[in-house]
Amino acid sequence: MEGATYDLIVIGSGPAGEKGAAKAAYFGKKVALVEEASGYGGAVASTGVPGKAMRETALYLSGFLQRDLHGLTLSYDGSLTVDRFMHRGRTVRQALDQWIGANLDRHHVDVHHGRATFVDAHTISVEGATGSRLLEGAVILIATGSTPNRPPTIPFGEPNVYDSDTIQRMERLPRSLAIAGGGTIGCEYACLFKVLGLDEVWIINSGQRILPFADEEISSLLREAMAALGVLFHTPDSVERVKAGPPLTLDLRSGTRLEADAVLVALGRRGNVAALSLENAGVRLDEHGLIPVNEHFQTNVPHIYAAGDVIGGHALASTAMEEGRMAMGHAFDLKYKSGVGPFLPIGIWTIPEISMVGETEQGLRAKGVAHVVGRWRYDANPRGMLIGEQWGLLKLLFSLPEEKLLGVHVIGDNACELIAAGLVAMTLGATCSTFIDTCFNYPSLSDLYKYAAYDAMGRMDRGDVYRP
Ligand SMILES: Cc1cc2nc3c(=O)[nH]c(=O)nc-3n(C[C@H](O)[C@H](O)[C@H](O)COP(=O)(O)OP(=O)(O)OC[C@H]3O[C@@H](n4cnc5c(N)ncnc54)[C@H](O)[C@@H]3O)c2cc1C
C-alpha cells in the first residue's frame, strides 16, 4: 500500500501536537496530524480546562470568595446533579475543540482520525473507524501525551474509584472523597470538592510536604489554607489497599483505615508510548518509559522529534506548546526563535491558587547562593483587602550582591495572572530596583511587587539575608 507523503506527520492534537503542526504549516510545510480521540486538544482540553471550569462553578455556587466580605455564609446545598455542575466544563471543552479544529483547518493541516503506529522510521499506519492507511513523513513529531498511573493495588473497575481522566464522569457528588497523592492534581481536586461542600476530603501523600517542588513557605501556607477549608491530611502515608464498597475501605500504610464514598488516585502520569510500536522506528525510551530528547527535541532518530508530556518534565500545557513549536523550528530551520523561554512558570489552581517561576528559597540554600527574600501580603495591599484574600502572599528572591531577581512565588487570588509581571521581569534581567522604579496601578495586586521589593531592601539594610 503506497502512503500519502508529507513534510511532517504529527501524532496527537494536544498542546504540543497542535502548536507544532500549526507552526510548520504556517511556514508552508505539508502537514498531517493523527488523532485517536474523538475531540481535539488532548488532556488539557478534555480534563484540564473543564476542571478549571468546575472550579469556577464551585466558587460561584458556594459564594466562596465573597462569603466573609459580605458577612454571608453560603454553601452548596447538595441538590445540584454532577451533570449540571459539569455544564460549564462541557461548554468550554466544546469551544476548545472548535478552536483547535479551526486552527488546523486554517493552516491546511490534513487531519487523520485513528491510532498511529510506526511501520518504519518514516511510515505511520493509521487505524481508524473507516479502515487503515499509511502516511509517509520526512519529519515526525510524537506528541502523544500521558495517561494517569494506575497502581495494581487499586481496584479501578469498581464503582466510585477514579483517576484524573475519569473523575469528571462521576454521576453523583459523594459525601466523602479520599485522594491518593498530594501533587498538583490531588490538591486542585481536594480544594474544589471541599468548596463544593463535601463532608470529608482526605489527602494521603507519601511525603510530609504537599507540592514538594514548590517553595516550602508557599506549600506550607497552602496546606494551612486547605486545612482551614476542612481538607484532612494523612502525611507521610500511602494507600496500601482499597476494598470495594460502598463505602470503599482504604487501608493506609500507617494502619489507619478510612471509609470513603469515592477515591481519586492522582499518583503521577506515564507517557503514551505503548501503541506506537516505537521499536519499528528505532526510537529508544528511558527507564521511566518516557522518550528522551536533546535540546532540539530530537529523539535518538534525528528526524523523529518528541514534545510535551511524553518527554517528561513538569507536564504542563504551556510548556508543551512551546516545545512543539521549538521542535518544528529546528526540524525545518525556521527563523523563529532560538529556544523555549529561559524561565517556565507553573500555575496550580488550588484554592487559593499558586504560581511560581525560577528558584525556590530552599533551592538557593541547597546551591549555596547568597540571596535576600522580599515578601508582601495581600492583606497589607489595598486591592488584596478589597477582595478579602486572607492567605495571599507575594515572595521575591534576589541574588546578592547583584540584587537580580531569581524567583517569584505567589499564593492567593489571581496568582496565575500576577506571576506574569515577575516572569517578564526575570526574562529581562530585572533587579530589586526595577520594581522600586516602576509605578503600578493603585489599588492593584501588581503593587505587591513594589512593596515586596521594599521589604527586600529593608532586609538588606538590616543584614537579614542568606549568605552561605
Ligand atoms: C486534570 C489535569 C489538569 C491539568 N491542568 C493544567 C493546567 O491548568 N495548566 C497546564 O498548563 N497544564 C495542565 N495540565 C497538564 C496538561 O494537560 C498537559 O501537560 C498537556 O495536555 C500535555 O500536552 P501534550 O500535547 O503533550 O499531550 P496531550 O494533551 O495528552 O495530548 C496527546 C494527544 O495524543 C493523542 N494520542 C495518543 N496516542 C496516540 C496515537 N497512538 N495515535 C493518535 N493519537 C494519539 C491523544 O488522544 C491526545 O489527544 C493538566 C492535566 C490534567 C490531567
PDBQT file of the ligand as one rigid body, heavy atoms in Angstrom, charges set to zero:
ROOT
HETATM    1  C1  LIG A 501      -6.515  17.158  35.491  1.00  0.00    +0.000 C 
HETATM    2  C2  LIG A 501      -5.431  17.896  34.750  1.00  0.00    +0.000 A 
HETATM    3  C3  LIG A 501      -5.329  19.277  34.904  1.00  0.00    +0.000 A 
HETATM    4  C4  LIG A 501      -4.332  19.978  34.211  1.00  0.00    +0.000 A 
HETATM    5  N1  LIG A 501      -4.263  21.334  34.360  1.00  0.00    +0.000 NA
HETATM    6  C5  LIG A 501      -3.316  22.038  33.679  1.00  0.00    +0.000 A 
HETATM    7  C6  LIG A 501      -3.243  23.457  33.784  1.00  0.00    +0.000 A 
HETATM    8  O1  LIG A 501      -4.031  24.094  34.487  1.00  0.00    +0.000 OA
HETATM    9  N2  LIG A 501      -2.285  24.110  33.103  1.00  0.00    +0.000 N 
HETATM   10  C7  LIG A 501      -1.385  23.456  32.319  1.00  0.00    +0.000 A 
HETATM   11  O2  LIG A 501      -0.515  24.106  31.714  1.00  0.00    +0.000 OA
HETATM   12  N3  LIG A 501      -1.418  22.106  32.209  1.00  0.00    +0.000 NA
HETATM   13  C8  LIG A 501      -2.364  21.398  32.873  1.00  0.00    +0.000 A 
HETATM   14  N4  LIG A 501      -2.402  20.032  32.771  1.00  0.00    +0.000 N 
HETATM   15  C9  LIG A 501      -1.351  19.351  32.008  1.00  0.00    +0.000 C 
HETATM   16  C10 LIG A 501      -1.667  19.386  30.534  1.00  0.00    +0.000 C 
HETATM   17  O3  LIG A 501      -2.945  18.885  30.316  1.00  0.00    +0.000 OA
HETATM   18  C11 LIG A 501      -0.638  18.520  29.793  1.00  0.00    +0.000 C 
HETATM   19  O4  LIG A 501       0.657  18.884  30.196  1.00  0.00    +0.000 OA
HETATM   20  C12 LIG A 501      -0.772  18.751  28.295  1.00  0.00    +0.000 C 
HETATM   21  O5  LIG A 501      -2.066  18.441  27.850  1.00  0.00    +0.000 OA
HETATM   22  C13 LIG A 501       0.251  17.880  27.546  1.00  0.00    +0.000 C 
HETATM   23  O6  LIG A 501       0.124  18.115  26.192  1.00  0.00    +0.000 OA
HETATM   24  P1  LIG A 501       0.599  17.050  25.111  1.00  0.00    +0.000 P 
HETATM   25  O7  LIG A 501       0.368  17.701  23.794  1.00  0.00    +0.000 OA
HETATM   26  O8  LIG A 501       1.959  16.596  25.448  1.00  0.00    +0.000 OA
HETATM   27  O9  LIG A 501      -0.314  15.769  25.312  1.00  0.00    +0.000 OA
HETATM   28  P2  LIG A 501      -1.887  15.551  25.466  1.00  0.00    +0.000 P 
HETATM   29  O10 LIG A 501      -2.583  16.806  25.799  1.00  0.00    +0.000 OA
HETATM   30  O11 LIG A 501      -2.044  14.408  26.392  1.00  0.00    +0.000 OA
HETATM   31  O12 LIG A 501      -2.346  15.117  24.006  1.00  0.00    +0.000 OA
HETATM   32  C14 LIG A 501      -1.935  13.927  23.428  1.00  0.00    +0.000 C 
HETATM   33  C15 LIG A 501      -2.896  13.563  22.319  1.00  0.00    +0.000 C 
HETATM   34  O13 LIG A 501      -2.350  12.463  21.580  1.00  0.00    +0.000 OA
HETATM   35  C16 LIG A 501      -3.379  11.549  21.267  1.00  0.00    +0.000 C 
HETATM   36  N5  LIG A 501      -2.751  10.234  21.053  1.00  0.00    +0.000 N 
HETATM   37  C17 LIG A 501      -2.050   9.486  21.961  1.00  0.00    +0.000 A 
HETATM   38  N6  LIG A 501      -1.563   8.368  21.380  1.00  0.00    +0.000 NA
HETATM   39  C18 LIG A 501      -1.966   8.398  20.089  1.00  0.00    +0.000 A 
HETATM   40  C19 LIG A 501      -1.773   7.535  18.974  1.00  0.00    +0.000 A 
HETATM   41  N7  LIG A 501      -1.041   6.424  19.065  1.00  0.00    +0.000 N 
HETATM   42  N8  LIG A 501      -2.351   7.868  17.789  1.00  0.00    +0.000 NA
HETATM   43  C20 LIG A 501      -3.085   9.004  17.666  1.00  0.00    +0.000 A 
HETATM   44  N9  LIG A 501      -3.284   9.870  18.681  1.00  0.00    +0.000 NA
HETATM   45  C21 LIG A 501      -2.723   9.580  19.878  1.00  0.00    +0.000 A 
HETATM   46  C22 LIG A 501      -4.298  11.609  22.473  1.00  0.00    +0.000 C 
HETATM   47  O14 LIG A 501      -5.611  11.172  22.130  1.00  0.00    +0.000 OA
HETATM   48  C23 LIG A 501      -4.247  13.085  22.826  1.00  0.00    +0.000 C 
HETATM   49  O15 LIG A 501      -5.266  13.826  22.189  1.00  0.00    +0.000 OA
HETATM   50  C24 LIG A 501      -3.398  19.292  33.402  1.00  0.00    +0.000 A 
HETATM   51  C25 LIG A 501      -3.507  17.900  33.262  1.00  0.00    +0.000 A 
HETATM   52  C26 LIG A 501      -4.513  17.213  33.909  1.00  0.00    +0.000 A 
HETATM   53  C27 LIG A 501      -4.606  15.733  33.719  1.00  0.00    +0.000 C 
ENDROOT
TORSDOF 0
